[in-house]
Amino acid sequence: MVSDKIKQIIRDVPDFPKPGIIFKDITPILKNPALCNEIADALAAQLAGVKVDVVAGIESRGFLFGLALAQKLNVPFVPIRKAGKLPYKTIQQSYDLEYGSATLEVHEDAFETGQKVLIHDDLLATGGTVVAASALVQKLGAEVAGYSFLINLDFLNGKDRLKVFSDKLFALADY
């Protein structure tokens, strides 16, 4: 099962980015092309029956499988980036993290009105970053079709913050 494979290969990094946090490092997965393909297939399979017009990946680890997922679904991929990283006109959304604050941006022409956008990231923790990404989608008149993650840290209840945007939340591995 892909969930078990992910859990076996994920590396826990204690006290990163600050003391008390146990960071779930997905980079060991990237050394395994067969597992990467299996993950992309599993992410796409979870979305059976969900209308998706665009996949939006959150910087930076959301780009890794977000693009692969968009290709599997044969839909466009849109990067949602940290402030100052996109070259064209953008809209912004600021938010609080577990360990600070940040701002996300997306190009002002990233989504069309009414498009169904799947938001993808590697991990769901408290949900702050994903809520900000969801707000960007809505600011441009699109709808959040759902969420896709490799990992959900269920004990942090991030999914509860996302229900106001969509009740479709998919993760391959829950902790």
ChimeraX attribute file (.defattr): number of C-alpha atoms within 10 A of each C-alpha:
attribute: neighborCount
match mode: 1-to-1
recipient: residues
	/A:1	8
	/A:2	15
	/A:3	15
	/A:4	10
	/A:5	14
	/A:6	20
	/A:7	16
	/A:8	10
	/A:9	15
	/A:10	16
	/A:11	16
	/A:12	13
	/A:13	12
	/A:14	13
	/A:15	11
	/A:16	12
	/A:17	11
	/A:18	11
	/A:19	8
	/A:20	9
	/A:21	14
	/A:22	14
	/A:23	15
	/A:24	17
	/A:25	15
	/A:26	19
	/A:27	12
	/A:28	11
	/A:29	18
	/A:30	12
	/A:31	10
	/A:32	12
	/A:33	10
	/A:34	10
	/A:35	16
	/A:36	17
	/A:37	14
	/A:38	15
	/A:39	22
	/A:40	20
	/A:41	16
	/A:42	18
	/A:43	24
	/A:44	17
	/A:45	13
	/A:46	14
	/A:47	18
	/A:48	10
	/A:49	7
	/A:50	12
	/A:51	13
	/A:52	22
	/A:53	21
	/A:54	24
	/A:55	30
	/A:56	30
	/A:57	28
	/A:58	25
	/A:59	19
	/A:60	13
	/A:61	16
	/A:62	22
	/A:63	22
	/A:64	18
	/A:65	23
	/A:66	27
	/A:67	21
	/A:68	20
	/A:69	28
	/A:70	23
	/A:71	15
	/A:72	14
	/A:73	19
	/A:74	13
	/A:75	14
	/A:76	17
	/A:77	21
	/A:78	21
	/A:79	22
	/A:80	27
	/A:81	21
	/A:82	18
	/A:83	16
	/A:84	12
	/A:85	13
	/A:86	14
	/A:87	7
	/A:88	10
	/A:89	10
	/A:90	16
	/A:91	15
	/A:92	20
	/A:93	19
	/A:94	18
	/A:95	15
	/A:96	13
	/A:97	13
	/A:98	12
	/A:99	9
	/A:100	7
	/A:101	11
	/A:102	15
	/A:103	16
	/A:104	23
	/A:105	24
	/A:106	27
	/A:107	19
	/A:108	15
	/A:109	12
	/A:110	19
	/A:111	24
	/A:112	16
	/A:113	13
	/A:114	13
	/A:115	19
	/A:116	21
	/A:117	26
	/A:118	29
	/A:119	27
	/A:120	34
	/A:121	24
	/A:122	24
	/A:123	23
	/A:124	24
	/A:125	18
	/A:126	21
	/A:127	22
	/A:128	20
	/A:129	25
	/A:130	25
	/A:131	20
	/A:132	21
	/A:133	28
	/A:134	25
	/A:135	19
	/A:136	25
	/A:137	25
	/A:138	18
	/A:139	16
	/A:140	19
	/A:141	15
	/A:142	21
	/A:143	23
	/A:144	28
	/A:145	21
	/A:146	24
	/A:147	25
	/A:148	29
	/A:149	21
	/A:150	24
	/A:151	23
	/A:152	24
	/A:153	18
	/A:154	15
	/A:155	11
	/A:156	13
	/A:157	14
	/A:158	19
	/A:159	24
	/A:160	12
	/A:161	14
	/A:162	21
	/A:163	13
	/A:164	11
	/A:165	16
	/A:166	16
	/A:167	14
	/A:168	16
	/A:169	19
	/A:170	19
	/A:171	21
	/A:172	21
	/A:173	18
	/A:174	16
	/A:175	9
